[in-house]
Amino acid sequence: MRLRLDVAYDGGAFSGWGRQPALRTVQAELEDALATLVRAPDPSVRLVVAGRTDAGVHATGQVAHCDLTAEQWSSLAASRRAGTVEQSITRRLNGIVGQRGGDVVVSRVTRAPQGFDARFSAVWRRYEYRIADAVAGHDPRHRGYTLWHAAELDHEAMDAASRSLTGLHDFAAFCRPREGATTIRTLLDYEWNRDPHGVLVATVRADAFCHSMVRALVGAAIAVGRGRLDTAALHTVLAGARRENLFSVVAARGLTLVEVGYPPDDELDARAQLTRARREPLGRSSDPSD
């Protein structure tokens, strides 16, 4: 039985998604909770995630899947007290992780459609990045998920330059290189808007992201907003396919994974096979995360 988990978390106290020895991670938190739920002595239920977020990155729309044995499913079904088995699993998981900090919430658990793979079936991921500049002012209550920038940024210049980067490109200039991983991505959307409080909010959507790509794109936009780069210079950097010291990679705290897109159910398996075939021949599969 394959289950889909929709998950939200405050990444501030986590060393990223992926399990690491002696470090607190979102994957370890959830897998340990699943182990408790199925009464296994160790994390025998493993999670596959849509995007392996870095340390400090938040999520409101993360997606993962896990596989339960027939025995585990039957045991959970027999022990439920109200609602469906999936609703019971959701409540019980939140009861466990809530005791361990309360910064992870399982929004819902559902039975995954045939062919669903949280990582390889995804067709796009959407992130948001928040910046409070001099226009918005510095609200200390939001410091955990908003970057503070003391000067006013040119929102229109940032938006125009960012929109011009959409399309299929080699984003090596905006990625931390990983051996065997491609840096070619399709950037579907990249735009900047101010929310009702004046906070700058970037919407960044792509088929996948290489390591630190969103935070580098945001750093480049800030350089444009400060007048240090223009659109032409940004395209020169992109074409050079090499990281330059013209902008900084911004802090993780302003970044949130907000949504993962999937095709219709009858196309899930074909999408997963296609994505897997594109990535695995590289020797090391590329990571669809920031």
Secondary structure by P-SEA (a helix, b strand, c coil): cbbbbbbccccccccccccccccccaaaaaaaaaaaaaccccccbbbbbcccccccbbbcbbbbbbbbcaaaaaaaaaacccccaaaaaaaaaaaaaaaacccccccccccccccccccccccbbbbbbbbbcccccccccccccbbbbccccaaaaaaaaaaaacccccccccccccccccccccccccccccccccbbbbbbbccccccaaaaaaaaaaaaaaaccccaaaaaaaaaaccccccccccccccccccccccccccaaaaaaaaaaaacccccbbbbccc
